[in-house]
Amino acid sequence: MKRFKFNMEKILQLRKFKEEECKLALGQAISALNKIENDIKMTAVKHHEASLERFKNPLETSSWEIYILRLEQETEKLSQKAAQAEIIVEDKRALYLEARKDLEAMEKLKEKQQKEYRKEYLISEMNQVDEITSSRLGILANN
């Protein structure tokens, strides 16, 4: 009996490739979101430091307040970017989960066909052994 060959192997490989691409895209989206979140944290640290500094020198208070205002605006812009990045991450996650589900379905189909192939192979092998045994018994009975 010949080796098992999955007749949809190319489709399986394409689904593996698609799943890997989706996984990479999700990783990149998460990385971009993490960078934005780090920028927000850094802006918050700068805001805190500027808030402390503005009271040290009363003559420069207006300059510090302008700087703090700019940092607050930057934080707002970064928060909006983070919200957009979260939407992108969720979209990429949904695509990845769909690709993963498709891949798993194809892998289960392959496993099912392999089990069926093994079962048929074992039955065929047992039939061959029975034939050999029967033919030997037939030869011994004729002698």
KAHUUR-V998407 format. One line per field, one symbol per residue. psi: psi as a letter, one per 40 degrees, with the letter a starting at -180 (. if undefined). burial: # if it has 9 or more other C-alpha atoms within 8 Angstrom, else .. A space follows every 50 residues. Layout:
psi=???
burial=???
This chain:
psi=iiihhhefdddddddddddddddddddddddddddddddddddddddddd ddddedhddedddddddddddddddddddddddddddddddddddddddd dddddddddddddddddddddddddddddddddddddddddd.
burial=...........#..##.##..##.##..##.##..##.##..##.##..# #.##......#..##.##..##.##..##.##..##.##..##.##..## .##..##..#..##..#...#......................
